[in-house]
Amino acid sequence: MMRGARIARRGLSRLAAAVETATVPRMPAFDHVPLPYDGPSAAEIARKRAEFLSPSLFHFYSNPLNIVEGKMQYLYDEHGRRYLDAFAGIATVGCGHCHPDVVDAITVQARRLQHSTVLYLNHAIGDFAEALAAKMPGDLKVVFFTNSGTEANELAIMMARLYTGSHDIISLRNSYHGNAAGTMGATAQKNWKFSVVQSGVHHAVNPDPYRGAFGSDADKYVRDVHEVIEFGTTGQVAGFISEAIQGVGGIVEMTPGYLPLAYERVRKAGGLCIADEVQVGFARVGSHFWGFETHGVVPDIVTMAKVHYIYVSLATFFFLLRPARAVDQAIF
Ligand SMILES: Cc1ncc(COP(=O)(O)O)c(C=O)c1O
């Protein structure tokens, strides 16, 4: 190579390094050395995904990261490069990646007993239910474990229908509650809907204080709930479902004062109030353990998922409801 070209190339790479150090903030020191990675390359993984997985599984980037290890707030790619995880697996990894206490709890349990069934006794499910119930206000003291947030919401909606004898559910526009037969109806974002029957869900105007039609006027938004009940239903509804902060919808807060009024109106129509805590529960709002507590309400059913907590080493998804004999009878 000509000497001039070599010097120019050296200059360019120095410039690139300078740009990189100028634009990429230096990570704070962290006492963890990722294990050497000898798995397949990102390209090989992408090829296999394309060949064997549904094309509906998309990623957000033209060159997605190959994440091979996690430690607390950090993730590592196949080259050992460290990234700050500001996403926490869609708000799932509540106390960091591979927290040693969580890993220990899983390991101890997996060594002792990997699977059983509720047909036999084992203390863990009752202990966990008791611990969860202790975190709940009012008479929210009965837990039902399911396999995902979607499943918890499916069951909550079905139980509200069976308990009230009504069919109509009120949900909010821009909400996300899951992607199965019933929950897709409650979800109100076109990205997550398909052209299949989604019966009996009405979407009230979203009380978004920033972009919402009525700014932060709680009364006007509740007036819409009233009108949905008056003009879209028999006047009796099965329930109302909402997130305290919409997660998939873009971290959208709710107009203050809305939820107590909406709950009041829905209960007047015979409905149960369901709080979807899948993204906001477990202290993720900071000030309170549950998102609904920030609005001063007590729901009738609380659904939750996406938690990796020390207590929750194996069973992670569940929902809670007030004791309701009629519901028990209807289901079992
Ligand atoms: C608020 C909310 N509810 C329900 C769900 C569905 O939970 P899962 O993905 O565990 O089925 C999600 C998932 O993102 C969610 O954000």
The ligand as an SDF file (V2000), in Angstrom:
LIG
                    3D

 16 16  0  0  0  0  0  0  0  0999 V2000
  -50.4170   -4.9570   30.2010 C   0  0  0  0  0  0  0  0  0  0  0  0
  -50.2380   -6.3280   29.6220 C   0  0  0  0  0  0  0  0  0  0  0  0
  -51.1960   -7.2370   29.8230 N   0  0  0  0  0  0  0  0  0  0  0  0
  -51.0750   -8.4940   29.3400 C   0  0  0  0  0  0  0  0  0  0  0  0
  -49.9730   -8.8740   28.6250 C   0  0  0  0  0  0  0  0  0  0  0  0
  -49.8590  -10.2760   28.1070 C   0  0  0  0  0  0  0  0  0  0  0  0
  -48.9190  -10.9630   28.8840 O   0  0  0  0  0  0  0  0  0  0  0  0
  -48.1730  -12.2470   28.2920 P   0  0  0  0  0  0  0  0  0  0  0  0
  -47.2320  -11.7530   27.2390 O   0  0  0  0  0  0  0  0  0  0  0  0
  -47.4780  -12.8500   29.4880 O   0  0  0  0  0  0  0  0  0  0  0  0
  -49.2060  -13.1570   27.7410 O   0  0  0  0  0  0  0  0  0  0  0  0
  -48.9550   -7.9470   28.3810 C   0  0  0  0  0  0  0  0  0  0  0  0
  -47.7650   -8.3140   27.5920 C   0  0  0  0  0  0  0  0  0  0  0  0
  -46.9600   -7.5020   27.2120 O   0  0  0  0  0  0  0  0  0  0  0  0
  -49.0860   -6.6450   28.8930 C   0  0  0  0  0  0  0  0  0  0  0  0
  -48.1380   -5.7260   28.6940 O   0  0  0  0  0  0  0  0  0  0  0  0
  1  2  1  0
  2  3  1  0
  2 15  2  0
  3  4  2  0
  4  5  1  0
  5  6  1  0
  5 12  2  0
  6  7  1  0
  7  8  1  0
  8  9  2  0
  8 10  1  0
  8 11  1  0
 12 13  1  0
 12 15  1  0
 13 14  2  0
 15 16  1  0
M  END
$$$$
